[in-house]
Amino acid sequence: MNVETPVTRPTSRDDARSGAHLVVDGVAVRFGGLTALDSVSFEVPPGQVVGVIGPNGAGKTTLFNVVCGFTRPQAGRLLLDGSPLRPVPHQLTRRGISRSLQGLGLFPGLSVLENIVAGATHSTRAGFASHLFALPRGDRDERELRERAEALIDDLGLGAHAGAHPSTLPYAVSKRVALARTLISEPRLVLLDEPAGGLGHDDILELGRLITSLPSRGSGCSVMLVEHHVDLVMEVCDRIVVLDFGKVIAHGTPAEVRNDPAVAEAYLGAEVAS
């Protein structure tokens, strides 16, 4: 894919950066005799979009799973705003972290609006059952969440689909619903795993605009983006980490990574950016 329209980053990202500060320090993961990650270190500074790229089998998915808490590393550590982070998948929103996985994971029996609201259940005092069954203690939270969900629906152009169920939606629309669900908890750190997968050219351009707007949303957030659409990563990221065979072989600005001979070699001569 060639990104023909440049993505304009909001000027506020240069003026005042907010969001969480994630540090990945010396992380190693081994599966039997296979080393999936070998002393991987990098950081996602506050208010920045940091991309992770690499050829197939480079360790991108394993790294994402470590940060999400699906995989426990044998060595190394994670820090969030200077404090140790031991992520547990269903408790991420309590730490101000939200993730979007490759699979959509939408609830088939819920409407678009209800699916989006479900993304914030761990950040409210009342549980998801309170919202579904309108128990009194969930009323105030439900109103607040519905307002936030409706704002996201407007922002992401989902107004025509608010009452629809996932099975009736085009794939690109379902992707936007999944992203809205990721954002409703107002996270300080967003983890995105292959968000462009299955999208067409125009939808990828729109996704790029959304990603670059994330650090300026609400009180601000940081973004770790794992993506195989390299030219999209080059357009939207402040910094890029390149993995190959579980090791960091390059780390820097898009321009630095684009011109790094080790990156070109890892991609076996494939075009890294348009």
N, C-alpha and C positions, 0 to 999 in steps of 0.2 A: 504493500500500500504506500502511496506517495501522499503525504499531507500537503495539499496545495495551498490551503489558507493558513497563514501563520496564526498561532494562538497568542493573544495579547494577555500578559499577566497583569493583574490589578496592581496599581502603583502602591497600594497600602502594604503590599508584601515587602516593599523596599523601605517603608517608613517605620513600621512597628510590627515586629514578628511576635506572634503568640502561638500557643499550642504546646503540646507535650514535647519533651526532649527524650528520644529513645537512643540508647547506646547498646550496641551488640558487641560484646567484648570476648574475643577468643573462643567463639562457639565451635564445638566439634561434635559431630554426630556420626556414629558408626552403626551399621546394620550387619552384624556378623563380621565377616572379613572385608566388607565394603565401607570405605570412608566416604560418607555423603557430604559432610562439611568438615573442613580442615582449618581450624583456627581462624574463623571468619570474624572480622572486626570492621565496624563502620558505625556511623551515627546518623540519625535523622534529627537535624536541629529544629528548634521551634519555628513553626511557620513555613517550613520548606517542604517541597515535594521531592522525595528521593526515590529513584527508580532502581530496580534490580533486574538485570537482564543476563542472558547467557544462553549458549546452545542447549539443545535438548540433553537432559541428564546432568546439567551443570550444578544442580542442587538448589534451584530456585524454590521449588515446592517444599522441600525439606526445611529451608530457611523460613518460609512463610509459616509452616506448621510449628516451628519452634517459637516464633513470636506470638502465635495464637494459642500456644499451650497444648497443641495436639501431639507434639513430639518433644521428649525430654532430652536435652543434650547431655553427652557424657562429660563434657568439659566446657568451661566458659560461663558467662553470665549475661543477664539482661538488666539494664538499669532504665527506670522511667523517672525522669526529673531528679536524678541522682540517687534514687532509692532502688533497692533490689526489686526486680519484677519476676515473679514466678507465676506466669499466666495460667489461668484456668479458663477453658473456653466459655463456659456459661456465666462467668463472672467478669468478663472483660469490660462490660459497660460500667461496672462499678469503679473501674480504674480510669474511666474516660476514654476507653478504646472501643472502636467499632470496626467490624470486618465485613467484607463482601467476598464471598467465595466464588469459585468457578461455576458451581451449580447454583441455580437461582434460589432453591430452597423455599419457595413461596408456599403458603398453606392453601391447598386447592379449595377448601370449603369457605375461605374468607374472601371478602371483597378486597380491592386494591387499597382502599382506605384502611380497612382492618389489618391487612398485611403490614402496612407501613407502621401503624400504631404498635403492632406486635414487636417491632424492633426496639422499643424503649421499655419493655416490661421490667427489665432488671434495674432500671434507673428510677423507678417510681416506688413509692411506699407500698401501694397496693399491688397485688399480683395480677397476672394476666386473667385469671378467672374472674376477678372483680370487674374487669373491663368487659369481658364477654357477657357476663350475667348481670351487669349493672348493679352490683351490690353497693350499698350506700357509701361505704368507706372509699370506693373507687371513683365517686362522682366527680370530685374536683380534679383529680389526676386525669380522668377520662376527658373532661372538657379541655384541659390544657393540651393533652396529647392530640386530640382531634384538631385543635386549632393549629398546632405545629404540623400535623400531617396534611391538613388542607393547604397550609402555606407551601409545603414542599410539593404538593400536587400541582399547585399553580406554577411554582417556580420551574418544575421539570416538565411542564406541558402535559400533565396527565389528567386534566380536568374532565375530558370526555370519557375516561375509563374509571373514575373513582368508585363506582358501584359495581364494576365488572369483576368476574372471577378469573384467576390466572389462565385457565384453560381456553378462554376466549381471546386472549391477547396475542398480538404479534410478538415475536421473540424480542425485538428491540425495545418494545414498550415494557415487557416483563423485566428486561435488564434495568430500565429506569426505575421501575418499582422497587427492585432489589436495592438499588443505590439509595433511593429515598428512605427505605427502611434502615439502611446503614447510617443515615444522617440524622434521623429523628431523635436519637439520644443526645444530640449535640456533643459529639465526641471531641476530645482534644488530640486524638491520634486516630487516623483512619488507615486501615490495612486493606488494600485492594489486590485481589488475586485474579489476574487475567480478565479485567473488566471488558476489554475489547473483543473477547472471543465470540465469534459468531456474528459480529456486527458488520454492516456494510460501510462503505466509505463515508457517506454523509453522517451516519450515526457515530462513527469514530471521531469525526470532526467535532460533533456536538459533545461527545464524551470528553474530549480534550479541553473544551471550554469549561465544562463542569469541574474537571479536576483542578484546573488552574484557579478556579474561583474558591475552592475549598478553604485555603488558609485565611480567606477574608470573611468567611461565613461566621455569624454569631460572634463569639468571643475568640474565634480563630482556632485553627487546628493544624497539625502536621500530617503528612501523608507518606506512607511507604507503598510503592506501586510495584508489583511483580507483573511483568507483561512481556509477551513475545513479539508484539508489534513494536519493533525497535524505533521506527521513525516517530511513532506517537510518543514514546518515552523521551526521545531527543527533543521534541517540541515542548513538552509540559513540565519536565523535571528541572530542578535547580542543580541537582547532583545525581550522578549515576554510579552504581556499583555493578561491576561485571564479574560474574562467576564463571569458572570453568573447572570441571572435575572437582567441585567442592571448595575451590580456593578463590580468593579475590585476586584477579589478575589486573584490574584497573579500577580506579575510583577517582572521580573528579567531575568537573563541569561537562555538559554535553560536548563542547568543543574539544576539551582535553581527551575525552573518551573516544570521540570520533576519529581523532588523529593518532591514537595509540596503536602501534604496530601489533602489540599482543592481542588486542581486540580483533583486529582484522584476521590474524592467524587463527584465533579461536573459532571465528565464524567461517573459516576455510575459504576466505576470499569473497564471502557473501557481502552484498552491499549493506553497510551498517546504517546509513541515513541517506535521505534524498537530498 
